[in-house]
Amino acid sequence: MDNPILRELRQIRDEHAAQFNYDVDAILADNRRPFIGGNHPRVSLVPPPIDTPTTQPQPEPATTAK
């Protein structure tokens, strides 16, 4: 089956790779270039630390009912 969209994507990919003599490291470096030093917001996937109390809560004194 001939898919014109896939054909065009493969042609673009081949033209891009040919610019770097099919050197995978150079192709990947070029693909990352727009993201390095950009103004887009950064997302941290590390959850923030949980605030824990510094002292243990003291139990309330027991009262006896008479």
N, C-alpha and C positions, 0 to 999 in steps of 0.2 A: 504494500500500500504506500503510495506517495503522498506524504503530508507536506503541503507547502510551508506551513509554519515551522515544522521541524527542519525542513531543508534550509530555510532562511536562518534559523538559529545556528545550525551547524556551519553555515557559510560565514556568519559573523564570528563564531568561535574560532574557525580556522584562520580567518584574516587576522584576528587578534593574536593568536598563537604565532602566526608567521612573522609578526612584527618583532617577536622576541626569539626567533629561530627555534621555536617549540621548546624553549627552556622553561620547565615547569616552575622553578624558583623565581625566575624573572616575571613570569605571567602572574603568579600569586602575589608578588610584591607590587605589581602594577594594579592588581585588583584591590589590594588593601590601601593603596595610596589615598583615595578620597576620604577614608575614614580617619587617617592619622592627622591629628591636629585640626580636625574640623570643629565647627561650632555647634555640632549637634549634641543634645544632652546625653550624658552618660548614665547608665543604669547599673546599680550595684545589686548583685544577686545574693549578697551576704546579708542575712537578717541583722538588724541592729541588736546590740546586747540588751539583755533583759535587766531592768533595774531591780536589784535585790536589796532589801533593807540591811543596813549595816549592823543592827542589833537585833537580837532575838526578842520577840515579844514575851513579856513576863506573864505567867498565868495569874489570873485573878485569885485572890485568897478565897479559900473555901469558907463558906458561912454555914454554921450549923443551926438548924431550926429547932427550937425547944418547945 
